[in-house]
């Protein structure tokens, strides 16, 4: 099935070659809205997006384009081939449903509008009944409509049509948010009746027979608007549905059962990722509206922490793993229990509005590994470093009952992108988009040195022995600096585009880098060359973190992907 096929592609055998596309088809001018194969896999249809609004037919397996015609006078949105007839296609869209006939060999096509009377609806999805007599269409207004799709074969221009597709009936109930996905399982019920599942924009799943009789006892809900439905099989027999939602959740649903969560993902850009200092079994990521804690072995979500209408821009975990600290787009720093997800404390206005009323995001965090960070039962204070989009760098004294600011400096003119502390806890460095990396004394909270380059710094780190500093940014270079004199030692080109993330191994022999071309590179530190390269993201790599066991690293992408390497 589809899940197994995707698993084989994403996790190929060690002796297998990397998967490559067989064909790349270029015909539409502004995106592709729908695709589908006919029942014998001899024809592929593709439907262009709104500005294109064309249907193209491709002969398989040569992928040769045979015909490309306008889908409708108004926008077409979905389509599906019949189950047993390889030359009939049903499409739907704004104020229309069409039944197409394809002439074998010549690929001549003829469309026929379904007669719907005064009914005007926008069709978002369509599925075909098991006997090919009916199409069931989901609409934006929330109804499911049943149409008879029997029609005449292609005739001469002057010959009248004897059999015309027409509307049969409309469902009584409505789905809030419209019907976003629909799927029919032929003969799936106990009495061998087709079962049609309709997924609504409110997360509801409703089941119908082909004549739109509703199976009310099977109705259920999932988290988030339903965006996709497909059939699943067991032992060669259709047994249920795979459900996808706009919140990044994947479910499996047996007929008459309850949805079972199979996987989750972020739905927006992932801004940060981090491991606890002494554990490689779990890691945390932050994105739009939520923080998630993951099991590194099973790749499953353990805890989800959600704050509506805000973006979490940075996270850090104390050395003991007892506290997860996060920086948000409202300027507040929030701490949570990583096991329970419960809010522990909040620092309001940690990075508040500047004098001009500009943004107040907290964009970087770093925990100084001391005191309570090492012993969760201790009441000894520990320190937290925070950086904001306004360029301020602040140091906080944190206890279980109280938080106090020890220092606040405004020497950056751009957003602070990275904060790192030396292993001896004497200094820390702050990188910013203004082209400055500032080295600070962690005892007196004064600036020690400035590493200036004509670039927007994105990431930096200290070597484990604190002898050198490595920086990277928009100049596409990796620069090595002497930690004492702060002189540039070496500069190597990291790639053709902007570098965005760095992480170093505990031995200091290797480090990894991420860039906007979605490439992850493993570098030999002494040689200054990358020894391995990988690509899995479809967007820029925002952050990279290396596991304490030095066997795995995790990358966070702007497209919402979290990859383990």
PyMOL commands that set and color helices and strands:
alter all, ss='L'
color gray80, all
select helices_A, chain A and resi 2-10+216-218+371-373
alter helices_A, ss='H'
color red, helices_A
select strands_A, chain A and resi 32-37+43-48+54-59+64-70+76-81+88-93+96-102+109-113+123-128+134-139+144-148+166-170+179-185+195-200+204-208+220-221+226-234+237-245+250-254+260-263+270-275+282-295+300-317+324-328+333-336+343-347+362-367+382-388+393-398+403-409+416-421+427-432+436-441+447-452+457-462+468-473+477-482+488-493+499-504+510-515+519-524+529-535+541-546+553-557+562-564
alter strands_A, ss='S'
color yellow, strands_A
deselect
rebuild
show_as cartoon
